[in-house]
Amino acid sequence: MSAMPIPHASTHPATPAPRTALDGRMPAAPGDLRIEAHGIAPVPETHRYGGAGRLFTVWFAPNLTMSGVFTGTVGIALGLDFATALAAVVLGTLVGAVPTAYLGTWGSRTGSGQLPLARLAFGGGVVLPGTVQWLSSIAWDALIGLFGGDALARLCGWPFWLGALVMMAAQGLLGAFGYEVIHRLQQWMTAVLAVAFVALALRLAHIGVTPEAHGSVHGADRAGAFALTSTIALSLALSWAPYASDFSRYLPRATSPVRMFWCTLLGVVVSFTGVQALGLWGASIFTDQTARGVDTVLGGGVLGSVGLLAVALAALCSNAMNDYSGSLALQTVGVRIPRPLAAALAALLGFPLVLWMHAADTAARFQNVLLFVGYWIPGFVAVVVVDWWARGRERGGADMDLSVERTRTRSALPPLLAFLCAFAATVPFMNTSLYVGPVAEALHGADLGYYVAFLVGLAVYAPFRLRRRTSHDGPAGS
């Protein structure tokens, strides 16, 4: 399968271009909640709207999920005390959020989503990271839908499979409606979910749950547990990086990149740190059955039902974004189906994975999928950032024009080589229940794979990309 060129954006077209699966109807203004048929074609300047402030809510609400709470429990499960585990969570979240916030600033400058933009760096080789991103969006559907489906099933008295099925159908529908519906949903749910999680924290305090004051690991084992907890937190925040500009591509070109960066960074860091801190605090209650844990903490009844509804709505918010970005990734690799159908397809394929994760050791399967779906991202980030900087230098600081940049093609081999080398370099550093690399084992469980992957990606790709262009540089392939 080959990736097709992205159609050129035109600010003032002389005649309407024929619509394809890659373009189509776009939202016209805030509150335009009709289905967005527009795919990966760049959004023209005439259809841009909104402000940087909406990036805070679109990156805040989807992270207030029980998957984040459950991830927070891992630090205590590894034997850390609350304060040390919280420090690891803050560090990892901040490091992982910076690339997401930076890449998000590209949306207003180009009108393009993140995977479509990656074609500039990867050329025809974008099929590889695009396919991995599409598969990752399905995996995230399962990771988050696991808890949302469980909460919905408990709330309605349904079997788990039915709760998961309804959850996946609803998120697929939201993903199909697209950009403006997702932004508006996150605006509404920011306040609702923030109140719900604050209420959960107050309830923990009321029933006397206390943070773990003393850890059970010491010395090198403590350092290894700290590193692994930090890496897991990093993986959550960094997982949004391949989605980043998907949710800023309709912002006007004049939108301040600095404001965009900080709104995104604060949205990701505050939300993820908050829910993981809650998980650390209530680790004795929030086991792998987090929906049941919420119901127990809130005492059942009406309050427990409200809590379960909040868990289900949080999963819905997050997975709608997974399905939306998954639809753009699928088009990027060359699958010519309308974006709304592609979003629904991601939700459909996530359903059996949810059932698989629920069928056995949920905790182990959750951690394995969580880490594996992110090991490829640091190498991807390294490649696209180096290419972006190199193109900026070649333009002499002029504004980016995608129609021009797409004519400046380069070989797809160096970025693919860097991408693959970055992923391969993580293997000795991995720490999952399926495989523990020799370096991770020697470092008492510390998983440094994400950091190594980014550095290796830079080291392999930068010398190729930053050298002076020669006549040997050819088309990127198709």
N, C-alpha and C positions, 0 to 999 in steps of 0.2 A: 504494500500500500504506500502510495507516495503522498506527500503533503503538497497542497496546491498553493499558489500565490494568493496573498490576501488582496482583495480588490482595493484599489486606490480610493482614498477619501477625497471628495470634492466639496469645497465650501459653497460654491455657487454653480451647480450643474446647469448646463444649458437646456438639457432635456432629461426627464426622469430616466434613470438607468433601469433596465429590467431587473426585477427582484429575483434573488436566488436564496438558497438555504443559508447563505452567509450574511445577508442583510435583511431588510424587512422593516416593519413598523417599530419605531422607537418611542419611548415615553417623551412627552413634550414639555413637562413641567413637574414640580413636586406635587404629588397627589394624583398623577395620571396612572391609575391602577389597572389599565387594560393590559392584556397579554403583550409582552415584548417579544416580537418575532425576530428582532435583530440578533445576528450572530456575531462572528468574529470580525466582520468588516469594521474598520475604524469609524468612530462616531464623528461626523462632521461638526465643525464649529457652530453651525446654525442650529444644532440640536443639543448644545451643551447647556446645563443649568445647575443650580444648587451652589452650596458653599462648603468650605472645608469642615465646618462644625458637624455636618452630618456623618463625617467619618468616625467621630468618637462613638456615636451610638451604634453604627453598623459594626464596629469592632468591639463593643462592650457587651451588648446583650447576648451574642451567640456563644460567649465563653462562660456564661453563668449556667453551666450544665453540671449534672452529677458525675459526668466523666472527669471533669476537673476536680471535683471533690474527692472522687475515688483516687485520682492520681496523687492528690495531697496526702492520702493515707500511707502511701508507699514509704515516705521518709520515716514514719514511726515504725512501720513493719520491718524496715531495714535496721532498726535499733537505735535511731537518733532520738535525741530529746527534741522538744518542740522548738526551742530557740534556734538550735543548729539547723534543724530541718527547714525552718522558715527562712533562714539566711540562704540556704541552698536554693530554695524555691524562688526567692527574690532575684538572686544572681542569675539563675538559669532563664527565668522569664524575661528579664531585662535584655540579656544577650540575644535571646531568640526573637524578641520583638523589634530590635533595631533594623534588621534586614527587611522585615515586613513593612515597617513604617517608611523606610527609604524607597523600596520598590513601589509602594503605593503612590508616591509622588509622580511616577511616570505616567499614570493614567490621564491626568489633565493635560500633560504636555503632548500626548500622542493620540488620545481618544481610543486607545487600544487596550485589550486585556493582557494579562501577564504571559500566558502561553503563546498567544499570537505574537507578542513582542519578542519572545524568545527565538522566533524564526530569524530575526536579525543576526543573532549570535550563532545559532546552530544551522541555519540554512535548511536544506532538506532533512538534515539529521534531527530536526525538532520532533520527528516521529517518535524517537526513543523517549525523551523526557515527557512528551505529550501523552504517550501511552501510559507511562508510569504515573503521571499526574491523574489521568482518568481512573486508573485502577486504585490510586490512593484515595480519590474522592469516594469511591465505593466502599473502601475499607473504613473511612471516617464515618460514612453512613452507618456502618455496623457498630463501630465503637460508641457512637453517641446514641444511636437508635436502640441499642441494648438497654440503656437505662430509661429512655423515653418510653419505649414499648412496655417495659416492666411496670413503670409508673401508671401508664394508661390502663394496662390490664388489671392492676390492683384497684385502681379508681373505679373501674366499670364492672369488676367482678368477672372479667374475661380470662380465658387461657392466654398464656404468654404469646403464643403465635398470632392470635387475633389482635392483641394490643400492638404488636410489632408491625403487623400488616397494615393496620389503620394508620399508624405513625408514618410508615414509609410512603403510603399513598398520599397523605396530607403534605408531607415535605416535598414529594415529587411535584405535586400540584403547585405549591408555592414557587419551587424552582422554575417551573414552566412559565409562571406569570412574570418572573424576572426581576430586573434591576430595581425599579421603583417600588414594587410591592415589597421586596426584601428590605429596602431602606426604610420604608414607612413602618413595616412590621417591627424592625429593630428599634425605631424611635419609640413606639408604643411600649415595647417589652422592656426597654431599659429601665423605666420606672417600676413597672410591675415586678420584674424579676429581682431588681435591687431590693425592693421592699420585702419580697419573699425570702431572700437569703439573709437579710438582716433579722427578720423574724425568726429564722431558723437558728441564727447565732444567739439571739436573746433566749430562745428556748433551751439551747445547750447550757447556757449560764444558769437558767432557772432550775433545771433538773440536777445541777451540780456536776456536770461533766467538766473535768479539769484537764488542761494540757499536760502532756507527758513531760515531767520536769527532769527526769534522769534517763539517759539512754542506756542501752545494754551493750553497746560496742565501744571500744576504746582503741587508741593508737592508730595503727595503719588501717584497721578495719573501719574505724570511724571516718577516716579520711576517704576511704573507698565508698562508704555509704553516702557521704556528703556529695562526692562527685557524681555518683549514680543518680541521686535525688535531683541534683542540679541539671543533669543531662535530660532526665525525663521532663522536668519543667521546661527546659529549653526546647525540647521536641514539640511540646504543645504550642508554644508561641511561634516557633519557626514554621510549623505546619501551614500557617496562613500565607507564607511568603509567595508560593506559586499562584496564589489567588489575588495578591495585593491590589494590582491596578484594575482588576475586574470591577471593583466597586468604587472606583474613582474615575472611570473612563468617560462619564458624562459630565464631569466638572469642567467649567470653562478653562481655557488655557491660562488665563490671567490669575487663576486661583493661586494663592501663596503656597509654594512648596514647603516653606517652614511651618506654616500653620497646618498643612496637611500632615506633615511628619509628626508633629506633636499631638495632634488630635488622634491619629492612629496609634502612636506609641502609648499614650495615656489610656486609650480604650482597651488595648491588649493587656498592658501591665496591671492596671488597677483591677480589671475583672479576673484575670487568671490568678493573680496573687491572692485576691480575696477568697475565691472558691477553694484554692489549694490550702490556704491557711485554715479555712473551715474544716477541710478534710483532716488536716494535722490535729486540730483541736478535738474533733469527734472521732478520731481513728478507732476508738474502742467500740463505736456503734456503727460507723460507716464502713462495713466490710464490703465484700463483693455484692451484697444485697443492699445497695444504697437506697433504692426506692422503699424497701421495707424499713430501712433504718430511719428514713425521713418520717414515715408514718408513725414509727415507734416514738421518735423524739417528740413529735407534735401531739402525741397522745391519742391518735386516731380521731374518730368523729369528724366534725365539720373542718376543724383545723388541719387534721391529717389529710383530708380530701383536697383542701386548698393547696397543701404542700405538694401532693402528688400531681395535681394539675400544673403547678409551677414547674415541676421537673419535666413533665411532658411538653409543656410549651417551650421550655428552654431547649430541649432537644430538637424541637421543630424549627426554632430560629436558626440553630447552628447548621442543621442538615439541609435546610433550604439553600444556604450558601454553598455547601458542598456540591449539591446537585447543579446549581447554576454554573459554578466554575467547571465542574465536570463536563457540562454541555459544551463549553467553550474549548476545553481541551480536546474533546472528541472531534469537533470540527477542525481544530488545528492540525490533527494528524491526518486529515483527509477524508473523514466520513461525512458525506454530504447529506445529512438529514437536518430538518429544521431544529433550531435550538430548543424550543419547548419540548419536542419529542426526545431529544438527547438528554434533557434534564430528567424527564420521567423514566428514561431507561436506566439511569444511574441508580435511582431509588429502587427500581424493580430488581436490579441485580444485587443490591445491598441486602435484600430481605433474606436470602438463604444464608448469607454470612452472619447475620444477626442470630439466626437459629443455631448455627454451628457454635458460635461463641457462648451461647446460653446453655448448650447441651452438656458441658463438662466443667473443667476447672476455669471458671470465668476469670479469676484474678490472673492466672498465668497466661491465658490466651489474650486477655486485654493488654497486658504489658508487652507481650511479644508483637502483637499487631501494631501497637502504638509506636514501638521503637523501629520496627522494620519499615513502616510506611514513611519514615522520615529520613532514613540514612542517605537517601539520594539527594535530598534538598540542598545541603551545603555545597556540593559540587556544582549543582545547577546555579545557585546564587553566585558562586565565584565566577562562573563563565559569563553569565549575563551582565554582571556588574563590570567586569573587565572590558567586555565589548562595548558597553554603554559609555564608559569613560574614554575608551579609545576613539569612539565615534565623535564624542564631544571635542576631543583634542583635534581630530581631523577637520571638524567644522570650524574650528577657531572660536568656539564659544557661541556660534549662531544657534538660533532655535532649531529644534529637530523638525524636519519635514519627512514624514514616513515615505512619501512617494519618491523622494530623492534617496533616502537611506536604503530602500529596497533595491536600488540599482547598484549599490556599493556592496556587491556580493564577495564572499570569501569562501575558501574551502571548508567543508563541513567536518573534515577529519580531525583537526586540532581540538575543537570544542568537544567532539564526541570522545576523543581520547582522554581529555582532561576529566570529563564527566565519569567515564568508566574507571579511570585510575583513582579518582576521588572515592568512588563507592568501594572499590577493591581495598583501598587503604583502611577502610573502617573495619574490615573483617577481624583482624587481630585484636581490635579494641572493643568489639561487641560484648555485651553482657545481657543475654536473655536466657529464659529457661530452656530454650531450644539449643542454644549454642553460646558458650563462653569462650572468647578468644584468649590466646595465651597471654597477651599483654594485659587484658582486663583481669585475668586471674592473678597475674603477678602483682597487679596494683590493687589487690584486695577488693575486687569487684568494681573498681572505677571504670566507667564507660566514657572514654574520651573520643569516641568515633566521630562525633559531629565536628569537633574542633579539628581533628586530623583531616577529615574530608575536605573542609574548607581550605585549609592550608595547602593540601596536595593539589586541589583544583586550581588554586592561584599559581602554584609553582609550575604546574604543567602547562597551563594555558597562557599565562601572562607573557612569557618569552615569545610565543608564537604571535600573539595578537598585538603586542605593543611594538614589535619591530616595524621598520619602515616598509610600507606596502611595495611589492615588486610586481613585475610582469607575470610572475609565476602564480600569483593569486588569481583564481578563476571563479567561475560560477559556483554557487553553493550547492548545486544539485537539486534534484526534485524527486 
